[in-house]
Amino acid sequence: MTPVDDLDELLRLTAELAVAGGDRAATGRRTGLGVSTKSTVTDLVTVHDRAAEDVIVAGITAARPDDAIVGEEGTDRPGTSGRSWYLDPIDGTTNFVYDIPTWATSVAVGDTDGMLAGAVYVPAMGELFAAARGQGATLGGVPIRCSATTDLALALVATGFGYTPERRVRQAAIVAELVGVIRDVRRLGAASLDLCYVAAGRFDAYFEEHLNIWDMAAGELIAREAGCRTGDYGGGAPTPAQLVAATPELYGPLTAHLPTA
């Protein structure tokens, strides 16, 4: 079991670094974007993604030099402590490029049993979501809980789409079938923020396929600590391949509409 004081320190550090990275990106954006692409022509990256990751990596290295680090923008540092950090310096880079405020900086740290602490910072709104294992979730230091919605027909459900046309077509077909049995659908364009909005009761549920570990590391912990049930489309453990976060009563009815393969 991880000592409480160690968890508190990890939580403090994830929050501090998420804010530092997010503020670096937000400040840098005013100087220009420096946009290029990665996996597809719709998968954008800016010079500020990399600069924000550098800020976070430097902070981890200074405080915890023996921890491993995995970052979206290429950081892949092995460690010896048994702790690993997962960084998404700008989750929602397309929103960032288009000056849409729903982008976030996500920082999480875990061990072999899963995530220990995580923070998601939304610079444009000044919101900081955070959680530590077994200690609940907060927004701005105030405890949050998922909604009390139990009826799928009344559920506001968030989702996201992949970068390839083939994946988007398949994901859109799932939404087209689902939209007739729920209240409505929302798409923010940042998985970490979708998960935090479910945690805070702003959405009732969220599902998405084909994520990366840094997309979900902090947000999934925050949602779970806020009382959500998380898992894959078939009721198993949550994975980047398939992720659902919902109120406990909605998880089963929602996943009944999601293809497991």
Secondary structure in CASP SS format (residue, H / E / C, confidence):
PFRMAT SS
TARGET T0000
AUTHOR 0000-0000-0000
METHOD secondary structure of the structure
MODEL  1
M C 1.00
T C 1.00
P C 1.00
V H 1.00
D H 1.00
D H 1.00
L H 1.00
D H 1.00
E H 1.00
L H 1.00
L H 1.00
R H 1.00
L H 1.00
T H 1.00
A H 1.00
E H 1.00
L H 1.00
A H 1.00
V H 1.00
A H 1.00
G H 1.00
G H 1.00
D H 1.00
R H 1.00
A H 1.00
A H 1.00
T H 1.00
G H 1.00
R H 1.00
R C 1.00
T C 1.00
G C 1.00
L C 1.00
G C 1.00
V C 1.00
S E 1.00
T E 1.00
K C 1.00
S C 1.00
T C 1.00
V C 1.00
T C 1.00
D C 1.00
L E 1.00
V E 1.00
T C 1.00
V H 1.00
H H 1.00
D H 1.00
R H 1.00
A H 1.00
A H 1.00
E H 1.00
D H 1.00
V H 1.00
I H 1.00
V H 1.00
A H 1.00
G H 1.00
I H 1.00
T H 1.00
A H 1.00
A H 1.00
R C 1.00
P C 1.00
D C 1.00
D C 1.00
A E 1.00
I E 1.00
V E 1.00
G E 1.00
E C 1.00
E C 1.00
G C 1.00
T C 1.00
D E 1.00
R E 1.00
P C 1.00
G C 1.00
T C 1.00
S C 1.00
G C 1.00
R C 1.00
S E 1.00
W E 1.00
Y E 1.00
L E 1.00
D E 1.00
P E 1.00
I E 1.00
D E 1.00
G C 1.00
T H 1.00
T H 1.00
N H 1.00
F H 1.00
V H 1.00
Y C 1.00
D C 1.00
I C 1.00
P C 1.00
T C 1.00
W C 1.00
A E 1.00
T E 1.00
S E 1.00
V E 1.00
A E 1.00
V E 1.00
G E 1.00
D E 1.00
T C 1.00
D C 1.00
G E 1.00
M E 1.00
L E 1.00
A E 1.00
G E 1.00
A E 1.00
V E 1.00
Y E 1.00
V E 1.00
P C 1.00
A C 1.00
M C 1.00
G C 1.00
E E 1.00
L E 1.00
F E 1.00
A E 1.00
A E 1.00
A E 1.00
R C 1.00
G C 1.00
Q C 1.00
G C 1.00
A E 1.00
T E 1.00
L E 1.00
G C 1.00
G C 1.00
V E 1.00
P E 1.00
I E 1.00
R C 1.00
C C 1.00
S C 1.00
A C 1.00
T C 1.00
T C 1.00
D C 1.00
L H 1.00
A H 1.00
L H 1.00
A C 1.00
L E 1.00
V E 1.00
A E 1.00
T E 1.00
G C 1.00
F C 1.00
G C 1.00
Y C 1.00
T C 1.00
P H 1.00
E H 1.00
R H 1.00
R H 1.00
V H 1.00
R H 1.00
Q H 1.00
A H 1.00
A H 1.00
I H 1.00
V H 1.00
A H 1.00
E H 1.00
L H 1.00
V C 1.00
G C 1.00
V C 1.00
I C 1.00
R C 1.00
D E 1.00
V E 1.00
R E 1.00
R C 1.00
L C 1.00
G C 1.00
A C 1.00
A H 1.00
S H 1.00
L H 1.00
D H 1.00
L H 1.00
C H 1.00
Y H 1.00
V H 1.00
A H 1.00
A C 1.00
G C 1.00
R C 1.00
F C 1.00
D C 1.00
A E 1.00
Y E 1.00
F E 1.00
E E 1.00
E E 1.00
H C 1.00
L C 1.00
N C 1.00
I H 1.00
W H 1.00
D H 1.00
M H 1.00
A H 1.00
A H 1.00
G H 1.00
E H 1.00
L H 1.00
I H 1.00
A H 1.00
R H 1.00
E H 1.00
A C 1.00
G C 1.00
C C 1.00
R E 1.00
T E 1.00
G E 1.00
D C 1.00
Y C 1.00
G C 1.00
G C 1.00
G C 1.00
A C 1.00
P C 1.00
T C 1.00
P C 1.00
A C 1.00
Q E 1.00
L E 1.00
V E 1.00
A E 1.00
A E 1.00
T C 1.00
P H 1.00
E H 1.00
L H 1.00
Y H 1.00
G H 1.00
P H 1.00
L H 1.00
T H 1.00
A C 1.00
H C 1.00
L C 1.00
P C 1.00
T C 1.00
A C 1.00
END
